[in-house]
């Protein structure tokens, strides 16, 4: 289920206040491959165990937030550091 466009227009990172946009397919695929390998952690250092169906990334491309069933999980401790996930 895709995130509602009107909701996307008002969302921002709760930490940096950066606007967010949908994570690209290529980056989402790369992130899910790293998750499957056990190499991705949330900000609170717990491993990300479930692949993302959809993700939001901040405008400065530092944090990724998962979207579950069309609902963004915009919690600081559940953010994924893009650099730590080593996405290119």
Helices and strands as residue ranges (DSSP letters): H 5-10, E 20-22, H 25-36, E 54-58, E 63-68, E 71-72, G 76-78, E 80-81, H 82-85
